């Protein structure tokens, strides 16, 4: 079935928390990714915290697979950015690129819950929370904006 889904170009939306509360898990997020299926994450329950959903998706997958390396942080993060845009058939969202539309979310990682980190995406997935969101800016991403953000400007404005 996974091969058929992958060849059809289907996308799967995984709402980990709402299903985990009922004792159900996707078998498995990693197998779907490995089969080439576009997997997205969603939330369909309270609290609607997509950052928390990242962690739940990673942890539930690792338990299901019995593999600590399953559901890598970058893959889980991509499920709410690039993969979600692909599912919608949009190449103008889900990324910071010249000409792309963007909701840029800045997070405050100077909180005790995050602690020291080397990889900010891994820190977000393993330690972050929706409460860490500092700012959300809606912009049409231009070349100068992408350069500013990649050089460390927190909000994309100076």
Helices and strands as residue ranges (DSSP letters): H 2-8, E 11-14, H 16-20, H 29-34, E 38-41, H 50-65, H 73-80, H 82-87, E 101-107, H 120-127, G 130-132, E 133-140, H 143-150
